[in-house]
Amino acid sequence: MDALQRNREAFKHQSKGFSSEGNTYADAEGLAWMLADLPMSIESAVLDVATGTGEFARALAPHVATVIGLDATDAMLDRGKEFAKRHAITNITFKKGIAETLPFQSETFDIVSSRYAFHHFADPKPVLAEMVRVCKRGGHLIVVDIVVPELVNAAQYNHHEQLCDRSHTRCLGFTELKSLFCRSGAEVISARSRDIEEPVVEWLDFSLTPQTDRDELLRAIDQDLNGGPKTGLSPYKRNSVLYFKQRDAAVVGRKS
C-alpha cells in the first residue's frame, strides 16, 4: 500500500472522530499563532492543500475572498462541507485532488497553504513545488506541520510516530523545511516553531492505533520514562496523565 492509499484509508476512518465543531487539531489561539505572519487580503484567492475537514480553510475564510479546500479523501471532504455549512461559511468550496499534481493552472492563487499534511506525503518536495507553481508571483505560501525537535534522533522519532499512525511518513526538521522552501523558489519571510503537549492516550485513541502497535509504543514510552532508550517524544506524567511533546512549525514564503 503506497502513502496515498494509506492516507485515504486512515483518514476515512479518522474523519468520524473529528469534533462536532470541527476544531479537532487547533483552537482559536493555535490558529491565530499559525496565521500571524501570513499577509492576507480580502481580495485574496486561496488554495488549501490536503485540507482534510477544512479547519485551516475555515480559519482563512474570514480574511480572504475565496478558499478552495483540496483533499484526496472523500470522507474528509464530506465532513469539511458539513462544517462549512454548519458555520455558515459561504466562500469555501471543496475539491477532490492529489497534492503532487494540483489540478490548477500555474499562478492561479494569491495564497497556497497546507497544514499538518507534509508528514503524510511520500515526498514533500513535489508537493511544495506544485504549491509554488500554482501560486502567483509575489504571492505567499504557508506550511504548518509537526517537525522533528532539535537534538532528537529523527529516525527514532518518526518510528514512534508511525507506530501511532501508519499514515505518518516522515517529519522534516525545522531547518530542512525552511531549506525546502528556498529550493522550491519561495523566499522564507517568516519561520516560527513552538512546543505543544498531547495526552498520549487521546493521541492513540484518535489515531485508531491497532492494539499491537499501541502496546509497543506504550512499552517504549515507559522505558523512556524509566531511563531506557529515547523515543524522541519527550514523554512525561502530570497528575498521573501521560503526555508527550510535539514541535509545531509555521513557515511563510513569498514566490519571487
N, C-alpha and C positions, 0 to 999 in steps of 0.2 A: 504494500500500500504506500503510495507516494504522499508527500506532505499535503498536497491539496485534498486528497481523499481523506487523510487523517483529520484535517481541519473540518471538512464538511461533516464527517461522522461525529466528531467531538462536539461541534457547536450545534448540530441538530438536536442533540440531547441536552446540552448545557443551556440552550435557549429557554427551556422550560423553567429553569431555576432563577431567571432574572426577576428582580423585584417588580412589584406591580407599578411602581413609579418609574421604572426604567433607569435607576441610578445605581446599579449594582457595582460598577467599577469606579465611581467617583462621586463625591458630594460636591456641593456648590463651591466650597472653598478650594477643593482639589482642582476642579475645572478652571476656576479663576487663576490658580497658580500656573496651570498649563498654558493658558491663553494670554498671560500678562504681557509678553513681549511680541505678540503677533500683531502686525499692523492690519487693521480691518476697516472696511468702509461699507457704508450702507449700499454702495453700488457694486460690491464685490460678488463675483460668481465663484463658488467654492465646490471642489470635489473632495469628498472624504472617502479615502481608500480603505477597504476592509472595514467598513463602518459597523459591522455587527448589528446590534439593535439600535444604532444611531445615537448613542449617548453624546458623542463628540459633535455630531452633526446638529443635534438639538442645542448644544451649548453655543455653537457658532451662529445658528439661525437668527437670533435677535439682532446681530451686529452686521449682517450682510444681506444682499439681495436674494440670492438663491443658493441652495445647497443640494448637491446630488450625493446620496449615500450609496456607494457601490460595495457589493459583497458577493461572495461565491456561494453562499449557503442560503437556500430558500427560507429555512426556518427562522434565521436571524432577520432576514428582510421582512418577513411577515410580522415578526414582533416589532421591528422598527416602525412599520406602518401603523400598527396598533398604538404604539406610544406617541407617535406624532399626532395622530387623530385625537387621542385622549387629552393631549396638552394643547390642542387647537393650534398646532404649528402648521402653517399652510405653504411655507416656502421651501419645504424639503420634498424631494422626490427620491425614490429608491430604484436602483437598477442592479440587475444581476450581471456580474462580470468578474474577470480574473485580473489580479493586480499586476501580473507580469506582462499582460497585453491589454492595456487600457483601451476601451472601445470609444476613443475620442480623438479628434484631430489635434495636431500639435498647437500649442499656445492658445488653448481654449479658456483656461481658468485663471483668475487672479490669485487664488489661494488653493493649494493642494495639501491635504492633511492626511495623517494616518496615526492612529492611537492604539497602543497595546497590541500591535499586529506583527511588527517586524520579527519578533522572536518565534513566530509561527511559520514564516516563509522558509522555503528550502534554501533560497539565496536572496538576501535583501538587495543585492546590487542591481539586478534588472528591475526590481520594483521601484527603487528610488530613481533610476534612470528614466523609467516611464513617467513617474510623477513630475520630474523635471521637464520632460518632453511636452506634456500637456499643460504646463504652467506658462503663462505669458512672460515675456521678457520684462524684468522689473517686478514680476510677481513674487509671491512668497510661498515657502513650503514649511510645514511643521511636522516633525515626527516626535511623538511621545511614546516611550517604551520603557520597560524594565531593562536595566543593563547590569553587567557583572560588576559588583563593587570592587574598588581598588583593594589590592593585597589579598584577593581571594583567588583560589585556583579555579579558573574558568571551566575546565573540564569537569571537576567535581561539582561545581555549582550547577552547570547545565544538566549533568546526570541526575541530580536530585530534583531539579525542576521537571525533568522528563518523567521521573517516577510518579510525580503528582499528576501530570497531564501529558499524555503521549503525543498530543498535537504540538507541544513545545519542541522547537527545533534547536535554536541556539540564541542565547542573549549575546549581543555585542557588548564590548566595553564602551565606556563613555567616549574615550579618545577615538576609538575605532568608528563610532557612529559619526562623530564630527568629521573625521577624515573622509568618510564615505560621501558626505555632502560635498566636500571640496572636489573629490574625484568625479562627481556626477554633474558638476557645473553649477553648483549653488554655493554662494558665499555665505558662510555662517555669520549671522548678525547677533545671535544670542544662543547661549548653551548653559542650561542650569540643571542641577540634579538635587535630589532630596531623598532621605530615607523615610520609608513608611513601614509600619508594623502590621503584620497579618496574623490572626489566630490560626494555628496550624490545622485544627480540626475543621474549622469552617472552610479553609482553603481546600482541604481534601474532599469535603462533602460537596462543595460547589462544583469541583472538577470531576466528580463522579469517579474518583480514583478506584481502580479494581482492588480488591482486598489484598491480593498478594503484593502488589506494588505499595499499597498503603502500609502493610506490615513492615516491608523492607525499609520504607522511608522513615517510619516511626522508630525502628530499631537504630537506624543510622543517626537520627536526631538525638536519641537517648545516649548513644555512645559519644556523640559530640559534646553533649551537656556534661558528661562524666569524664572528660579529658581524653577521649579517644579521637579517631580520625575526624578531621573537619569536613562538614558538609558544604561549607560556603554559605549556609543560610543564616548564620549568626543566631541560633535559637536561644531562647531564654524563657523563664517562667515568671509570671507576675500574678499574685493571688491565685496560685495553683493552675493558672491558664497558660498553655504553651503557645508561644509566639515565635515568629521568625521575621527577619528584615528583608525587604526588597528595596532596591535603589531605582527610583524613577528618574528619567532624563527627559527634558524637553529641549529640542534643538530647532531653531528657526533659521531658515536660509533665504537668500534672495537670488533669483535667477538673473544672471548677468546677460 
